[in-house]
């Protein structure tokens, strides 16, 4: 193959080297969106330039035609790759918004097929002839297929330029500079191709489109060298990788997002189209993040998703060699597992604390139960002991009828003690967390039953009990609670009464509450000691008129049980005159009645 290189050949060969070099650099170093389409575009330009280089140097028509066909291998798809690249760069989903994009590949494919079969139909070029006024230039007389392809290419270049110009205002500053260069690179082949189509050329037959390629290559080189076209964020490019589990977002000095990785999009549940080229504070999940030239900062954010996700946010300022602030690298670390473990630990500690409090309450409740059992059974056992001592002393002098009477009293006291024990155990079981059992209670009958159980103690002090007021009073409450409280109040009244005294139980029906009062004519309580009666820390106790002792639990337990069952207890007393304890049950508080 004989070659005759000239100035055009040298210019086209330089264009081939520049285009090929850019394609290789783009593939190895580029970070632009749609990078593969840019690489393919420059590779196509390199093939086009190489075919044009050889075609300008060969001497025979057959060789020129062959290398012209080689040129079409590169040029057929170059403008389509440009459109694809621009579409991805500005986040246009070409597969959905431009549904005809797949059809666009048919035109360059058909053109390439027609070029290589042109000898049979002459649709691409009809004929050719030497330019007699110029050295080694072949003039092509083009057919209709060529003009269809030329118009198709011009439309794609124009459309790509329009999209870049329209979307430029939405891009960060550094990207806008790169887009201006891309527009300039697009306009060069557009203008020179039009000049070739309309025969506005300095030399007839000279294809100005091939002459535009060196200019396009030089423009791209300026973008690479000056504006880092393939390394948008050179200060952090080594840290950016889609394989990292942490999310990375890079914003410029204007808070525009210029890069993010897949992990960041996944953590924030955002699609690439929603994420790109926004300001950082326009993303609702990151609106609290402030970016400025300050030093490294850390914070935590919670994303309301299902389930909730916690992110640790670290902001690192990016500075150039002159220490000028250029943006921020935002690192998102998913700390949801750690937060969940912390929450589980807190919940466990709370449960342990609750269990500890419940255990303390259970122990306290046990002490109360033991106290009330001791308090209520003391009187009954005292009666049994007294009767036993009497029988032991006078047994030889007793008649059979007297013996039967004493034994009957002893049996009666034992039975009363047993019944009291059963009631106390039943109440103790109710205190373990089960709900109280409410029923209709004839208060006068309950008072009489309690008085009967304390008959021996009343006889020893020659005391009488008088029930006054509304003897038909019926309340709705827990019967065991009422019996225990009445027994405690009556035992205290007996304990602090003088011989031959009177104890009065007064029953009063009211609109909002019913009142049961137990009054005695005993020694009373000093006014200074009244606040101690229901004080759990004081545990007030006093010796009875016959030397009876107490535990200090009785009134405390009465107050607790009454309040648990929607009531209250009050006391009025004057030393030397007597005391009155009043129980008030509120009607509107009882929920269920059996």
Buried (B, 14 or more C-beta within 10 A) or exposed (E): EEEEEBEBBEBBBBBBBBBBBBBBBBBEEBBBBBBBBBBBBBBBBBBBBBBBBBBBBBEEEEBBBBBBBBBBBBBBBBBBBBBBBBBBBBBBEBEEEBEEBEEBEEBBEBBBEBBBEBEEEBBBBBEBEEBEEBEBBBBBEBBEBBEBBBEBBBEBBBBBBEBBEEBBEBBBEBBBBBBBBBBBBBBBBBBBBBBBBEEEBEEEBBBBBBBBBBBBBBBBBBBBEEBBBBBBBEBBBEBBEEEBEBBBBBBBBEBBBBBBBBBBBEBBEBEEEEBBBBBBBEBEBBEEBEBEEEEEBEEEBEBEEEEEBBBBBBBBBBEEEEEEBBBBBBBBBBBBEEBEEEEEEEEEEEEEEEEEEEEEEEEEBEEBBEBBBBBBBBBBEBBBEBBEEBBEEEEEEBEEEEEEEBEEBBEBBBEBBEBBBEBBEBBBEBBEEEEBBBEEBBBBEBBBBBBEBBBBBBEBBEBEBEBEBBBEBEBBBBBBBBBBBBBBBBBBBBBBBBEEBBBBBBBBBEEEBBBBBBBBBBBBBEEEBBEBBBEEEEBBEBEBBBEBEBBBBBBBBBBBBBEEBBBBBEBBBEEEEBBBBBBBBBBEEBEEEE
